[in-house]
Amino acid sequence: MVNQDVVREDAKLTPDTFAALLAWLDDGVESNGERYIDVRRRLASYFDRRNRPAADDLADRTLTRVAITLAQDGVITTRPPARYCFAVAKYVLLEDLRGDRRLVPFDESRATETTGIASHGAAAAERDAREHRLDCLDSCLQNLKQEQRELIVEYYAESRQKKIQRRRELAMRLGISMNALAIRAWRIREALMTCVRECGDRR
């Protein structure tokens, strides 16, 4: 049973919490991280089919909340694990939809020329903010060690259909399991996200 208050909590994963999530998703059958990749891909597809622009981010948010719930409760009895993940995904989708509604004018049919100018200004500001975030990401990537930068770029490269095979090849090349690769990529991604947030705050 999904607790709506729990899934709305914002919390950061730790390596131990993430490892516990991987083990829980495997449900007793070691998959070397492939089960995590498969569930994340299916979640992203779920959000994508509902026309959410940040489907991958919403999939990550869903899995983060599942991991935090698992860490707090110690056990999630719902089986199979993917069923629970999609139950949480429904709450994440509703939150995302509500967030969109807050950005939509109450009555667009009454928009005046002034409103149109303001909307244009808001769109321009959003473009500037997006470009600044991309600049921050480029800068933060350059601050990584070369091997970290190459790993994270390759880890998230390719389309969803090719990601699993590419990551399997990357893990083999590094001589580590898919599980270890997922944890290593997650740590680099967390460091990048922190760097990009701090860069944005300095704007």
GROMACS elastic network, one bead per residue, 0.5 to 0.9 nm:
[ bonds ]
;  ai    aj funct       b0    kb
    1    76     6  0.86453   500
    1    77     6  0.85929   500
    1    78     6  0.73518   500
    1    84     6  0.79490   500
    1    87     6  0.86397   500
    2     5     6  0.88417   500
    2     6     6  0.79084   500
    2     7     6  0.75856   500
    2    84     6  0.75422   500
    2    87     6  0.69853   500
    2    88     6  0.67242   500
    3     6     6  0.53451   500
    3     7     6  0.64888   500
    3     8     6  0.89137   500
    3    88     6  0.88355   500
    4     7     6  0.53460   500
    4     8     6  0.64255   500
    4    88     6  0.83824   500
    4    91     6  0.73185   500
    5     8     6  0.54046   500
    5     9     6  0.68068   500
    6     9     6  0.54554   500
    6    10     6  0.89655   500
    6    65     6  0.77381   500
    6    68     6  0.84613   500
    6    69     6  0.67818   500
    7    10     6  0.81917   500
    7    62     6  0.81439   500
    7    65     6  0.55310   500
    7    66     6  0.74121   500
    7    68     6  0.85045   500
    7    69     6  0.74831   500
    7    88     6  0.67088   500
    7    91     6  0.74207   500
    7    92     6  0.78585   500
    8    65     6  0.77277   500
    8    91     6  0.80978   500
    8    92     6  0.78902   500
    8    95     6  0.85334   500
    9    65     6  0.73365   500
    9    68     6  0.86528   500
   10    64     6  0.87898   500
   10    65     6  0.76676   500
   11    64     6  0.78719   500
   11    65     6  0.77192   500
   11    68     6  0.71410   500
   12    64     6  0.75534   500
   12    68     6  0.80614   500
   12   190     6  0.89474   500
   13    16     6  0.80805   500
   13    17     6  0.58966   500
   13    18     6  0.62422   500
   13    64     6  0.66313   500
   13    65     6  0.89355   500
   13    67     6  0.74357   500
   13    68     6  0.70982   500
   13   190     6  0.89000   500
   14    17     6  0.50863   500
   14    18     6  0.61434   500
   14    19     6  0.85488   500
   14   187     6  0.87511   500
   15    18     6  0.51075   500
   15    19     6  0.60869   500
   15    20     6  0.85846   500
   15   183     6  0.68449   500
   15   186     6  0.83951   500
   15   187     6  0.75640   500
   16    19     6  0.50570   500
   16    20     6  0.61508   500
   16    21     6  0.86224   500
   17    20     6  0.50726   500
   17    21     6  0.62571   500
   17    22     6  0.87879   500
   17    67     6  0.62617   500
   17    68     6  0.71859   500
   17    70     6  0.81101   500
   17    71     6  0.62613   500
   18    22     6  0.63561   500
   18    23     6  0.87614   500
   18    64     6  0.81917   500
   18    67     6  0.66023   500
   18    68     6  0.89081   500
   18   183     6  0.71688   500
   18   186     6  0.85582   500
   19    22     6  0.51104   500
   19    23     6  0.63294   500
   19    24     6  0.86471   500
   19   179     6  0.79716   500
   19   180     6  0.88808   500
   19   183     6  0.72128   500
   20    23     6  0.51027   500
   20    24     6  0.60874   500
   20    25     6  0.85969   500
   20    67     6  0.74899   500
   20    70     6  0.79346   500
   20    71     6  0.78181   500
   21    24     6  0.50551   500
   21    25     6  0.61220   500
   21    26     6  0.86053   500
   21    36     6  0.83460   500
   21    63     6  0.82056   500
   21    64     6  0.87747   500
   21    66     6  0.77406   500
   21    67     6  0.53383   500
   21    68     6  0.87965   500
   21    70     6  0.73490   500
   21    71     6  0.85536   500
   22    25     6  0.52314   500
   22    26     6  0.63241   500
   22    27     6  0.89481   500
   22    31     6  0.89478   500
   22    32     6  0.85547   500
   22    33     6  0.63874   500
   22    35     6  0.77513   500
   22    36     6  0.61355   500
   22    67     6  0.89223   500
   22   179     6  0.73543   500
   23    26     6  0.51404   500
   23    27     6  0.66710   500
   23    28     6  0.74109   500
   23    29     6  0.85526   500
   23    30     6  0.75853   500
   23    31     6  0.88519   500
   23    33     6  0.84835   500
   24    27     6  0.52064   500
   24    28     6  0.75429   500
   24    70     6  0.85598   500
   24    75     6  0.87356   500
   24    76     6  0.85011   500
   24    81     6  0.72656   500
   25    28     6  0.83685   500
   25    29     6  0.89495   500
   25    33     6  0.88079   500
   25    35     6  0.64088   500
   25    36     6  0.64026   500
   25    39     6  0.83549   500
   25    80     6  0.84230   500
   25    81     6  0.57077   500
   25    82     6  0.74217   500
   26    29     6  0.52463   500
   26    30     6  0.57252   500
   26    31     6  0.61472   500
   26    32     6  0.85141   500
   26    33     6  0.79337   500
   26    34     6  0.86185   500
   26    35     6  0.60589   500
   26    36     6  0.77354   500
   26    81     6  0.82904   500
   27    30     6  0.79401   500
   27    79     6  0.86270   500
   27    80     6  0.77249   500
   27    81     6  0.72140   500
   30    33     6  0.80112   500
   30    34     6  0.89975   500
   30    35     6  0.87142   500
   31    34     6  0.53647   500
   31    35     6  0.59273   500
   31    36     6  0.85407   500
   31   178     6  0.80918   500
   31   179     6  0.79910   500
   32    35     6  0.76774   500
   32    36     6  0.88298   500
   32   177     6  0.58084   500
   32   180     6  0.78803   500
   33    36     6  0.53363   500
   33    37     6  0.65207   500
   33    38     6  0.88228   500
   33   177     6  0.77798   500
   33   180     6  0.78264   500
   33   181     6  0.80983   500
   33   182     6  0.66494   500
   34    37     6  0.50436   500
   34    38     6  0.61142   500
   34    39     6  0.86365   500
   34   164     6  0.73340   500
   34   168     6  0.85692   500
   34   178     6  0.66897   500
   34   179     6  0.76711   500
   35    38     6  0.50451   500
   35    39     6  0.61389   500
   35    40     6  0.84757   500
   36    39     6  0.52478   500
   36    40     6  0.60329   500
   36    41     6  0.84860   500
   36   179     6  0.87243   500
   36   182     6  0.86534   500
   37    40     6  0.51455   500
   37    41     6  0.60630   500
   37    42     6  0.86383   500
   37   163     6  0.86110   500
   37   164     6  0.69609   500
   37   182     6  0.85707   500
   38    41     6  0.50996   500
   38    42     6  0.62318   500
   38    43     6  0.86409   500
   38   164     6  0.80037   500
   39    42     6  0.50800   500
   39    43     6  0.61134   500
   39    44     6  0.85758   500
   39    59     6  0.88716   500
   39    63     6  0.89656   500
   39    82     6  0.65960   500
   39    85     6  0.82275   500
   40    43     6  0.50717   500
   40    44     6  0.61268   500
   40    45     6  0.85442   500
   40    56     6  0.80258   500
   40    59     6  0.59177   500
   40    60     6  0.72093   500
   40    62     6  0.89100   500
   40    63     6  0.75874   500
   41    44     6  0.51436   500
   41    45     6  0.61732   500
   41    46     6  0.86101   500
   41    56     6  0.81363   500
   41    59     6  0.78948   500
   41   160     6  0.67673   500
   41   161     6  0.87161   500
   42    46     6  0.61275   500
   42    47     6  0.88085   500
   42    59     6  0.84973   500
   43    47     6  0.64071   500
   43    48     6  0.84922   500
   43    55     6  0.79601   500
   43    56     6  0.80217   500
   43    58     6  0.80963   500
   43    59     6  0.52541   500
   43    60     6  0.86560   500
   43    62     6  0.81994   500
   43    63     6  0.89818   500
   43    85     6  0.81302   500
   43    86     6  0.71634   500
   43    89     6  0.74113   500
   44    47     6  0.52510   500
   44    48     6  0.59780   500
   44    49     6  0.85820   500
   44    54     6  0.86342   500
   44    56     6  0.50835   500
   44    57     6  0.80341   500
   44    58     6  0.70933   500
   44    59     6  0.51367   500
   44    60     6  0.84284   500
   45    49     6  0.60192   500
   45    50     6  0.86123   500
   45    55     6  0.72144   500
   45    56     6  0.84365   500
   45    59     6  0.87379   500
   46    49     6  0.53962   500
   46    50     6  0.67006   500
   46    55     6  0.79285   500
   46    59     6  0.86163   500
   46    86     6  0.86593   500
   46    89     6  0.85392   500
   47    50     6  0.51377   500
   47    51     6  0.66008   500
   47    52     6  0.55705   500
   47    53     6  0.83390   500
   47    54     6  0.80639   500
   47    55     6  0.50404   500
   47    56     6  0.80536   500
   47    58     6  0.72031   500
   47    59     6  0.75413   500
   47    89     6  0.83744   500
   47    93     6  0.72953   500
   48    51     6  0.50625   500
   48    52     6  0.54468   500
   48    53     6  0.71516   500
   48    54     6  0.79545   500
   48    55     6  0.53168   500
   48    56     6  0.83813   500
   49    52     6  0.75546   500
   49    55     6  0.89339   500
   50    55     6  0.89676   500
   50    93     6  0.87476   500
   51    54     6  0.89069   500
   51    55     6  0.82029   500
   52    55     6  0.56359   500
   52    58     6  0.85069   500
   52    93     6  0.84006   500
   52    96     6  0.82169   500
   52    97     6  0.84966   500
   53    56     6  0.87123   500
   54    57     6  0.53623   500
   54    58     6  0.62539   500
   54    59     6  0.87251   500
   55    58     6  0.51402   500
   55    59     6  0.61997   500
   55    60     6  0.87166   500
   56    59     6  0.50468   500
   56    60     6  0.62915   500
   56    61     6  0.86207   500
   57    60     6  0.50499   500
   57    61     6  0.61130   500
   57    62     6  0.85975   500
   58    62     6  0.61079   500
   58    63     6  0.86722   500
   58    89     6  0.80046   500
   58    92     6  0.70692   500
   58    93     6  0.77650   500
   58    96     6  0.83925   500
   59    62     6  0.51163   500
   59    63     6  0.63498   500
   59    64     6  0.86023   500
   59    89     6  0.75428   500
   59    92     6  0.88455   500
   60    63     6  0.52085   500
   60    64     6  0.60375   500
   60    65     6  0.86403   500
   61    64     6  0.50725   500
   61    65     6  0.62799   500
   61    66     6  0.86837   500
   61    89     6  0.86265   500
   61    92     6  0.76507   500
   62    65     6  0.53001   500
   62    66     6  0.63169   500
   62    67     6  0.86946   500
   62    85     6  0.69295   500
   62    86     6  0.83063   500
   62    88     6  0.62859   500
   62    89     6  0.55848   500
   62    91     6  0.88001   500
   62    92     6  0.65527   500
   63    67     6  0.60858   500
   63    68     6  0.85994   500
   63    85     6  0.69198   500
   63    88     6  0.84979   500
   63    89     6  0.85380   500
   64    67     6  0.50703   500
   64    68     6  0.62173   500
   64    69     6  0.86459   500
   65    68     6  0.50402   500
   65    69     6  0.61247   500
   65    70     6  0.84980   500
   65    88     6  0.78156   500
   66    69     6  0.51269   500
   66    70     6  0.61402   500
   66    71     6  0.86242   500
   66    84     6  0.81117   500
   66    85     6  0.66562   500
   66    88     6  0.72778   500
   67    70     6  0.50127   500
   67    71     6  0.61509   500
   67    72     6  0.86122   500
   68    71     6  0.50036   500
   68    72     6  0.60985   500
   68    73     6  0.85309   500
   69    72     6  0.50833   500
   69    73     6  0.59285   500
   69    74     6  0.78793   500
   69    75     6  0.83491   500
   69    76     6  0.80069   500
   70    73     6  0.53317   500
   70    74     6  0.52635   500
   70    75     6  0.55440   500
   70    76     6  0.61490   500
   71    74     6  0.52945   500
   71    75     6  0.77141   500
   72    75     6  0.83439   500
   73    76     6  0.72754   500
   76    79     6  0.83664   500
   76    81     6  0.81992   500
   76    84     6  0.83535   500
   77    80     6  0.87738   500
   77    81     6  0.84156   500
   78    81     6  0.63224   500
   78    82     6  0.88988   500
   78    83     6  0.72011   500
   78    84     6  0.60521   500
   79    82     6  0.75370   500
   79    83     6  0.65388   500
   79    84     6  0.72681   500
   80    83     6  0.55772   500
   80    84     6  0.73381   500
   81    84     6  0.54234   500
   81    85     6  0.64747   500
   81    86     6  0.89434   500
   82    86     6  0.62372   500
   82    87     6  0.86161   500
   83    86     6  0.53575   500
   83    87     6  0.63673   500
   83    88     6  0.88804   500
   84    87     6  0.50065   500
   84    88     6  0.63651   500
   84    89     6  0.85734   500
   85    88     6  0.52029   500
   85    89     6  0.61204   500
   85    90     6  0.88976   500
   86    90     6  0.63716   500
   86    91     6  0.89780   500
   87    90     6  0.54326   500
   87    91     6  0.71652   500
   88    91     6  0.53697   500
   88    92     6  0.64498   500
   88    93     6  0.87435   500
   89    93     6  0.60156   500
   89    94     6  0.85906   500
   90    93     6  0.50579   500
   90    94     6  0.62702   500
   90    95     6  0.87193   500
   91    94     6  0.51068   500
   91    95     6  0.62556   500
   91    96     6  0.86247   500
   92    95     6  0.51538   500
   92    96     6  0.61987   500
   92    97     6  0.86468   500
   93    96     6  0.50685   500
   93    97     6  0.61321   500
   93    98     6  0.85959   500
   94    97     6  0.50600   500
   94    98     6  0.61225   500
   94    99     6  0.85633   500
   95    98     6  0.51105   500
   95    99     6  0.62037   500
   95   100     6  0.87708   500
   96    99     6  0.50511   500
   96   100     6  0.64310   500
   96   101     6  0.88658   500
   97   100     6  0.50997   500
   97   101     6  0.64114   500
   97   102     6  0.89211   500
   98   101     6  0.50650   500
   98   102     6  0.64797   500
   99   102     6  0.53236   500
   99   103     6  0.69177   500
  100   103     6  0.53098   500
  100   104     6  0.67035   500
  101   104     6  0.51825   500
  101   105     6  0.82571   500
  101   106     6  0.89393   500
  102   105     6  0.79232   500
  102   106     6  0.89852   500
  104   107     6  0.85751   500
  104   108     6  0.81477   500
  105   108     6  0.57135   500
  105   111     6  0.85931   500
  107   110     6  0.58818   500
  107   111     6  0.72861   500
  108   111     6  0.52675   500
  109   112     6  0.87611   500
  111   114     6  0.78995   500
  111   115     6  0.56371   500
  111   116     6  0.68020   500
  112   115     6  0.50585   500
  112   116     6  0.62906   500
  112   117     6  0.87144   500
  113   117     6  0.62465   500
  113   118     6  0.85856   500
  114   117     6  0.50667   500
  114   118     6  0.61693   500
  114   119     6  0.85234   500
  115   119     6  0.60044   500
  115   120     6  0.84958   500
  116   120     6  0.61277   500
  116   121     6  0.85568   500
  117   120     6  0.50197   500
  117   121     6  0.61845   500
  117   122     6  0.86053   500
  118   122     6  0.61349   500
  118   123     6  0.85832   500
  119   123     6  0.61219   500
  119   124     6  0.85515   500
  120   123     6  0.50526   500
  120   124     6  0.61757   500
  120   125     6  0.85866   500
  121   124     6  0.50482   500
  121   125     6  0.61359   500
  121   126     6  0.85786   500
  122   125     6  0.50021   500
  122   126     6  0.61390   500
  122   127     6  0.86206   500
  123   126     6  0.50240   500
  123   127     6  0.62124   500
  123   128     6  0.86356   500
  124   127     6  0.50414   500
  124   128     6  0.62104   500
  124   129     6  0.86011   500
  125   128     6  0.50289   500
  125   129     6  0.61226   500
  125   130     6  0.85653   500
  126   130     6  0.60749   500
  126   131     6  0.85514   500
  127   130     6  0.50560   500
  127   131     6  0.61275   500
  127   132     6  0.85008   500
  128   131     6  0.51268   500
  128   132     6  0.60920   500
  128   133     6  0.86333   500
  129   132     6  0.50065   500
  129   133     6  0.62017   500
  129   134     6  0.86755   500
  129   200     6  0.85855   500
  130   133     6  0.50706   500
  130   134     6  0.62873   500
  130   135     6  0.86513   500
  131   134     6  0.50375   500
  131   135     6  0.61781   500
  131   136     6  0.85713   500
  132   136     6  0.61220   500
  132   137     6  0.85621   500
  132   199     6  0.89527   500
  132   200     6  0.74392   500
  132   203     6  0.84200   500
  133   137     6  0.61093   500
  133   138     6  0.86413   500
  133   196     6  0.68238   500
  133   197     6  0.84709   500
  133   199     6  0.80538   500
  133   200     6  0.66215   500
  134   138     6  0.62108   500
  134   139     6  0.85684   500
  134   196     6  0.87064   500
  135   138     6  0.51390   500
  135   139     6  0.61970   500
  135   140     6  0.85763   500
  136   139     6  0.50504   500
  136   140     6  0.60103   500
  136   141     6  0.84759   500
  136   195     6  0.79088   500
  136   196     6  0.54566   500
  136   197     6  0.85036   500
  136   199     6  0.59246   500
  136   200     6  0.71236   500
  137   140     6  0.50368   500
  137   141     6  0.60071   500
  137   142     6  0.85618   500
  137   192     6  0.74009   500
  137   193     6  0.83524   500
  137   195     6  0.79975   500
  137   196     6  0.57961   500
  137   199     6  0.86973   500
  138   141     6  0.51380   500
  138   142     6  0.63256   500
  138   143     6  0.88391   500
  139   142     6  0.51801   500
  139   143     6  0.65059   500
  139   196     6  0.85565   500
  139   199     6  0.89735   500
  140   143     6  0.50471   500
  140   144     6  0.67745   500
  140   191     6  0.89475   500
  140   192     6  0.62694   500
  140   193     6  0.88444   500
  140   195     6  0.61028   500
  140   196     6  0.66392   500
  140   199     6  0.85071   500
  141   144     6  0.54073   500
  141   145     6  0.85603   500
  141   148     6  0.88185   500
  141   149     6  0.61314   500
  141   192     6  0.71908   500
  142   145     6  0.77772   500
  142   146     6  0.81549   500
  142   149     6  0.74918   500
  143   146     6  0.87497   500
  143   149     6  0.86071   500
  144   147     6  0.80874   500
  144   148     6  0.60380   500
  144   149     6  0.56980   500
  144   188     6  0.85648   500
  144   192     6  0.85161   500
  145   148     6  0.52355   500
  145   149     6  0.61576   500
  145   150     6  0.86599   500
  146   149     6  0.50977   500
  146   150     6  0.61363   500
  146   151     6  0.85406   500
  147   150     6  0.51865   500
  147   151     6  0.60947   500
  147   152     6  0.87170   500
  148   151     6  0.51045   500
  148   152     6  0.62011   500
  148   153     6  0.85491   500
  148   184     6  0.89752   500
  148   185     6  0.84079   500
  148   188     6  0.69772   500
  149   152     6  0.54429   500
  149   153     6  0.61414   500
  149   154     6  0.85157   500
  149   188     6  0.84547   500
  150   153     6  0.53336   500
  150   154     6  0.60613   500
  150   155     6  0.83894   500
  151   154     6  0.52943   500
  151   155     6  0.58655   500
  151   156     6  0.87397   500
  151   170     6  0.81221   500
  151   184     6  0.88819   500
  151   185     6  0.72301   500
  151   188     6  0.88363   500
  152   156     6  0.63754   500
  152   157     6  0.85136   500
  152   184     6  0.89296   500
  152   185     6  0.59513   500
  152   186     6  0.88062   500
  152   188     6  0.69346   500
  152   189     6  0.73015   500
  153   156     6  0.56170   500
  153   157     6  0.60906   500
  154   158     6  0.81561   500
  154   166     6  0.80040   500
  154   167     6  0.79565   500
  154   170     6  0.79780   500
  155   158     6  0.86106   500
  155   163     6  0.75629   500
  155   166     6  0.75896   500
  155   167     6  0.60571   500
  155   170     6  0.77583   500
  155   181     6  0.88432   500
  155   182     6  0.87778   500
  155   185     6  0.71602   500
  156   159     6  0.86492   500
  156   163     6  0.73070   500
  156   167     6  0.86723   500
  157   160     6  0.87881   500
  157   162     6  0.87019   500
  157   163     6  0.69801   500
  157   166     6  0.82794   500
  158   161     6  0.79393   500
  158   162     6  0.59385   500
  158   163     6  0.58677   500
  158   166     6  0.79746   500
  159   162     6  0.55234   500
  159   163     6  0.61913   500
  160   163     6  0.51987   500
  160   164     6  0.76509   500
  161   164     6  0.71069   500
  161   165     6  0.83196   500
  162   165     6  0.56537   500
  162   166     6  0.61660   500
  162   167     6  0.86349   500
  163   166     6  0.50753   500
  163   167     6  0.59499   500
  163   168     6  0.84351   500
  164   167     6  0.51890   500
  164   168     6  0.60879   500
  164   169     6  0.86529   500
  165   168     6  0.50260   500
  165   169     6  0.62385   500
  165   170     6  0.85918   500
  166   169     6  0.51531   500
  166   170     6  0.61593   500
  166   171     6  0.86893   500
  167   171     6  0.60838   500
  167   172     6  0.85387   500
  167   178     6  0.74245   500
  167   181     6  0.80709   500
  167   182     6  0.88783   500
  168   171     6  0.51837   500
  168   172     6  0.62834   500
  168   173     6  0.86705   500
  168   177     6  0.83999   500
  168   178     6  0.64806   500
  168   181     6  0.89941   500
  169   172     6  0.50991   500
  169   173     6  0.61426   500
  169   174     6  0.86537   500
  170   173     6  0.50789   500
  170   174     6  0.62256   500
  170   175     6  0.85032   500
  170   176     6  0.87842   500
  170   178     6  0.87432   500
  170   181     6  0.82443   500
  171   174     6  0.51332   500
  171   175     6  0.59627   500
  171   176     6  0.52465   500
  171   177     6  0.58934   500
  171   178     6  0.58066   500
  171   179     6  0.89945   500
  171   180     6  0.82276   500
  171   181     6  0.60595   500
  172   176     6  0.62642   500
  172   177     6  0.73888   500
  172   178     6  0.84380   500
  173   176     6  0.79182   500
  174   177     6  0.87313   500
  174   181     6  0.85920   500
  176   179     6  0.81248   500
  176   180     6  0.61364   500
  176   181     6  0.65888   500
  177   180     6  0.51578   500
  177   181     6  0.62009   500
  177   182     6  0.86466   500
  178   182     6  0.60939   500
  178   183     6  0.86552   500
  179   182     6  0.52227   500
  179   183     6  0.64060   500
  179   184     6  0.86951   500
  180   183     6  0.51701   500
  180   184     6  0.61058   500
  180   185     6  0.85802   500
  181   184     6  0.50416   500
  181   185     6  0.60457   500
  181   186     6  0.84309   500
  182   185     6  0.51646   500
  182   186     6  0.60261   500
  182   187     6  0.86901   500
  183   186     6  0.50159   500
  183   187     6  0.62689   500
  183   188     6  0.87819   500
  184   187     6  0.52864   500
  184   188     6  0.64874   500
  184   189     6  0.87137   500
  185   188     6  0.52066   500
  185   189     6  0.60783   500
  185   190     6  0.86136   500
  186   190     6  0.61014   500
  186   191     6  0.86345   500
  187   190     6  0.51727   500
  187   191     6  0.63229   500
  187   192     6  0.86647   500
  188   191     6  0.51411   500
  188   192     6  0.61833   500
  188   193     6  0.86813   500
  189   193     6  0.61088   500
  189   194     6  0.85989   500
  190   193     6  0.51340   500
  190   194     6  0.62257   500
  190   195     6  0.86021   500
  191   194     6  0.51988   500
  191   195     6  0.61857   500
  191   196     6  0.86850   500
  192   195     6  0.50309   500
  192   196     6  0.61094   500
  192   197     6  0.85807   500
  193   196     6  0.51077   500
  193   197     6  0.61301   500
  193   198     6  0.86017   500
  194   197     6  0.51832   500
  194   198     6  0.62099   500
  194   199     6  0.85614   500
  195   198     6  0.52018   500
  195   199     6  0.60900   500
  195   200     6  0.85969   500
  196   200     6  0.61017   500
  196   201     6  0.86230   500
  197   200     6  0.50656   500
  197   201     6  0.62035   500
  197   202     6  0.87641   500
  198   201     6  0.50396   500
  198   202     6  0.63917   500
  198   203     6  0.89842   500
  199   202     6  0.52691   500
  199   203     6  0.67781   500
  200   203     6  0.53180   500
